[in-house]
Amino acid sequence: MVTNSSIEQSNGKQGGGAEETERAQERAREDSEFQPVIIKRSDEALRHPDDTIELAIEEGLEQLNRPFISLILSSIAAGLILGFTAMAVAVVTHILAPTPLNVLTRLATAIVYPLGFVICIVGGTQLFTEHTATSVYPVLDSRASIFKLLRLWVTVLGGNIAGAILSGLLLRSTDEVIQARNGYLDIGEHLVKYTASSLILSAVLAGWLMAQGAWLILAARSTSSQILCIYIVTFLIGLGGLHHSIAGSVEILTAYFISDTFSLAQVLRFIAWAVLGNLIGGTIFVALLNYGHIKQTQFK
């Protein structure tokens, strides 16, 4: 786990050159005015953006340097856990299917959509859309190579999809108990009926929100605040019917396993476009913008 002291040490190393950030100067003033035993910047408030970007870089480095077996097992677990999101949405969709008010169904599914994400992210498992942004920061800061970044993305994505396949099989096998077959089919139709451009743009927005959620988690200090951040961004994804590559993979795979209505080509098409859109949304709209605007204001 990255501590405030490690962030300060990292900033101290960066501040050793000719140019020193304003935040580094502020820390130096604080260290000269306060006793070392006083805990600073550990309250319930948000972190300073400079602290958050350093924490994001350190978090990204930790993930980039994790052993392969650790990454793959953690990412498989994440794909499995998101099966609970697919299950919850399918159950609600099935129950409310006779209801003529579509807005009620959308609101109800948005309320339950974040549940699997909360378990997944707070539990520390590796989710592809969360790390599309976080793992980019060390590369932008010249502390890691693009090769390590691609290794992480491929490993986590592969593990997530493997977990999604297992989760889909489990949901199919337990549908006699869950009784959400029609819900899975309705969700599957929502995932495959759009054109490639609409699907990609929807996935861009979902990837943007997920990566922004990862940033907010780093900025927040308490677990309750982090859970709230996860819930807000995933609620918006559910409310907008946006396409998340991993949760959507569980949903479309479950529908594929349950019914002959969907083809393997449709499944692969959805996963490919959703992954591409999530990747664009996470890297460009969050990682590049956050890193760029914060680093540009650090130096005089």
C-alpha positions in Angstrom: 0.0 0.0 0.0 1.3 3.5 -0.9 1.6 5.8 2.2 1.7 9.5 2.4 5.4 9.3 3.5 6.2 7.4 0.2 4.4 10.1 -1.7 6.4 12.8 0.0 9.7 10.9 -0.5 8.9 10.6 -4.2 8.1 14.3 -4.5 11.3 15.0 -2.6 13.3 13.2 -5.2 11.6 15.1 -8.0 12.1 18.4 -6.1 15.9 17.9 -6.0 16.4 19.5 -9.4 16.6 23.1 -10.5 12.8 23.3 -10.6 10.8 22.5 -7.5 7.0 22.2 -7.4 4.9 24.6 -5.4 3.5 21.6 -3.5 7.1 20.4 -2.6 7.8 23.9 -1.3 4.6 23.8 0.7 5.6 20.4 2.2 9.0 21.8 3.2 7.4 24.7 5.0 5.0 22.4 6.8 7.8 20.1 7.9 9.7 23.1 9.3 6.6 24.4 11.2 5.2 21.2 12.7 6.5 18.4 14.9 7.1 15.1 13.1 4.5 13.4 15.3 1.7 15.5 14.0 -0.3 13.7 11.3 -0.9 16.0 8.3 -3.1 15.4 5.3 -4.7 12.3 6.8 -8.1 13.8 7.6 -11.3 13.1 5.8 -10.8 15.8 3.2 -9.8 15.2 -0.4 -6.1 15.0 -1.2 -4.4 17.8 -3.0 -4.2 17.1 -6.8 -0.4 17.0 -6.6 -0.6 14.3 -3.9 -3.2 12.4 -5.9 -1.1 12.3 -9.1 1.9 11.0 -7.1 -0.3 8.4 -5.5 -1.7 7.4 -8.9 1.9 7.0 -10.2 2.9 4.9 -7.3 -0.2 2.8 -7.5 0.4 2.3 -11.2 4.0 1.3 -10.6 2.9 -1.2 -8.0 0.5 -2.8 -10.5 2.9 -2.8 -13.4 5.5 -4.6 -11.3 3.2 -7.3 -9.9 4.1 -10.9 -10.8 2.1 -12.4 -13.6 0.4 -15.1 -11.5 -0.8 -12.5 -9.0 -2.2 -10.3 -11.8 -4.0 -13.2 -13.6 -5.6 -14.7 -10.5 -6.7 -11.3 -9.3 -8.2 -10.4 -12.7 -10.0 -13.7 -13.0 -11.5 -13.0 -9.6 -12.7 -9.6 -10.8 -14.4 -11.1 -13.9 -16.2 -13.6 -11.6 -17.3 -10.9 -9.1 -18.9 -8.8 -11.8 -21.2 -11.7 -12.4 -23.1 -10.4 -9.4 -23.7 -7.1 -11.3 -25.1 -9.1 -14.3 -27.2 -11.2 -12.0 -28.7 -8.2 -10.1 -29.5 -6.3 -13.3 -31.0 -9.4 -14.9 -33.2 -10.1 -11.9 -34.5 -6.5 -11.7 -35.1 -6.5 -15.5 -37.0 -9.8 -15.4 -39.2 -8.6 -12.4 -40.0 -5.2 -14.0 -40.4 -6.5 -17.6 -44.3 -6.3 -17.4 -44.1 -2.7 -16.2 -45.0 -0.3 -18.9 -42.8 2.5 -17.5 -39.3 2.0 -19.0 -37.9 4.8 -16.9 -38.7 2.7 -13.7 -36.8 -0.3 -15.1 -33.8 1.9 -16.0 -33.7 3.5 -12.6 -34.0 0.2 -10.8 -31.2 -1.4 -12.8 -29.0 1.6 -12.3 -29.5 1.3 -8.5 -28.3 -2.4 -8.4 -25.7 -2.1 -11.2 -22.9 -0.8 -8.9 -23.1 -3.7 -6.4 -20.6 -6.0 -8.1 -18.2 -3.1 -8.9 -18.2 -2.1 -5.2 -17.3 -5.7 -4.2 -14.7 -5.9 -7.0 -12.8 -2.7 -6.4 -13.0 -2.5 -2.7 -11.8 -6.1 -2.6 -8.7 -5.1 -4.5 -9.2 -7.3 -7.5 -7.8 -6.2 -10.9 -10.4 -4.7 -13.2 -9.3 -3.7 -16.8 -11.3 -0.5 -16.9 -9.9 0.7 -13.6 -6.3 0.2 -14.7 -6.6 1.6 -18.2 -5.9 5.0 -16.6 -4.0 4.3 -13.4 -1.3 2.2 -15.1 -0.7 5.0 -17.7 0.5 7.6 -15.2 3.9 6.0 -14.6 4.5 5.7 -18.4 3.6 9.4 -18.8 6.0 10.3 -16.0 8.8 8.2 -17.6 9.0 5.8 -14.7 7.8 2.7 -16.7 7.9 1.4 -20.2 5.1 1.0 -22.7 5.9 -2.7 -22.8 5.1 -3.1 -19.1 1.9 -1.2 -19.7 0.8 -3.5 -22.6 1.7 -6.5 -20.5 -0.6 -5.3 -17.7 -3.4 -4.5 -20.0 -3.2 -7.9 -21.8 -2.9 -9.9 -18.6 -5.7 -8.1 -16.8 -8.0 -8.1 -19.8 -7.4 -11.8 -20.5 -8.0 -12.7 -16.8 -11.2 -10.5 -16.7 -12.6 -12.2 -19.8 -11.7 -15.7 -18.5 -13.5 -14.7 -15.3 -16.5 -13.4 -17.3 -16.7 -16.8 -19.1 -16.7 -18.7 -15.9 -19.2 -16.3 -14.4 -21.5 -16.7 -17.4 -21.4 -20.5 -17.1 -22.2 -20.3 -13.4 -25.2 -18.0 -13.9 -26.5 -20.3 -16.6 -26.2 -23.3 -14.3 -27.9 -21.6 -11.4 -30.7 -20.0 -13.4 -33.2 -22.6 -12.1 -32.7 -20.9 -8.7 -32.2 -17.3 -9.8 -34.9 -17.4 -12.5 -33.7 -14.4 -14.6 -33.5 -15.9 -18.0 -35.6 -13.3 -19.7 -33.6 -10.6 -18.0 -30.4 -11.9 -19.5 -31.9 -12.1 -22.9 -33.2 -8.5 -22.7 -29.8 -7.3 -21.6 -28.1 -9.2 -24.4 -30.3 -7.6 -26.9 -29.3 -4.2 -25.6 -25.6 -5.1 -26.0 -25.7 -6.2 -29.6 -28.4 -4.1 -31.3 -26.3 -0.9 -31.8 -24.0 0.1 -34.6 -20.3 -0.1 -34.1 -20.0 3.7 -33.8 -22.7 3.9 -31.2 -21.2 1.1 -29.3 -17.7 2.5 -29.3 -18.9 6.0 -28.2 -21.0 4.5 -25.4 -18.0 2.5 -24.3 -15.8 5.6 -24.4 -18.2 7.3 -21.9 -18.2 4.2 -19.7 -14.4 4.0 -19.7 -14.2 7.7 -19.0 -16.4 7.3 -15.9 -14.6 4.2 -14.7 -11.2 5.8 -15.0 -12.5 8.9 -13.3 -13.8 6.7 -10.5 -10.3 5.2 -10.1 -9.0 8.8 -9.8 -11.6 9.8 -7.2 -10.8 6.7 -5.1 -7.2 7.8 -4.9 -8.3 11.3 -4.1 -10.7 10.2 -1.3 -9.3 9.2 2.1 -11.9 7.1 3.8 -13.3 3.8 2.7 -16.9 5.1 2.8 -15.9 8.0 0.5 -14.3 5.5 -1.9 -17.4 3.3 -1.9 -19.5 6.4 -2.6 -17.3 7.3 -5.5 -17.5 3.8 -7.0 -21.3 3.9 -6.6 -21.8 7.3 -8.2 -19.8 6.5 -11.4 -21.2 3.0 -11.9 -24.7 4.3 -11.2 -24.3 6.8 -14.0 -23.1 4.0 -16.3 -26.2 1.9 -15.4 -28.5 4.8 -15.7 -27.3 5.8 -19.1 -27.2 2.2 -20.3 -23.5 2.7 -21.3 -21.4 -0.3 -22.3 -18.8 -1.6 -19.8 -16.5 -4.2 -21.4 -16.2 -6.6 -18.5 -19.6 -6.4 -16.9 -21.0 -6.4 -20.5 -19.0 -9.5 -21.3 -20.5 -11.4 -18.4 -24.0 -10.3 -19.6 -23.6 -11.2 -23.2 -21.8 -14.4 -22.5 -24.6 -15.5 -20.1 -27.2 -14.7 -22.7 -25.1 -16.6 -25.3 -24.9 -19.7 -23.0 -28.6 -19.6 -22.1 -30.1 -19.0 -25.6 -29.3 -19.8 -29.3 -30.6 -16.3 -30.1 -27.1 -14.9 -29.9 -24.1 -15.9 -32.0 -20.4 -16.1 -31.1 -19.7 -13.4 -33.7 -22.1 -11.1 -31.9 -20.4 -11.8 -28.6 -16.9 -11.2 -30.0 -18.0 -8.0 -31.8 -19.4 -6.6 -28.6 -16.3 -7.4 -26.5 -14.0 -6.0 -29.1 -15.7 -2.6 -29.5 -16.5 -2.2 -25.8 -12.8 -2.9 -24.9 -11.6 -0.4 -27.5 -14.1 2.3 -26.3 -13.3 1.8 -22.6 -9.6 2.0 -23.4 -10.0 5.3 -25.3 -12.2 6.8 -22.6 -9.8 5.8 -19.8 -6.5 6.8 -21.3 -7.4 9.9 -23.2 -10.2 11.5 -21.2 -8.8 10.8 -17.8 -5.1 9.8 -17.7 -3.7 12.2 -20.3 -6.0 15.1 -19.2 -5.4 14.6 -15.4 -1.6 14.2 -15.8 -1.3 17.1 -18.3 -3.2 19.7 -16.4 -1.7 18.9 -13.0 1.9 18.6 -14.2 1.6 21.8 -16.2 0.6 23.7 -13.0 3.2 22.2 -10.7 6.2 24.1 -12.1 6.7 27.8 -12.3 
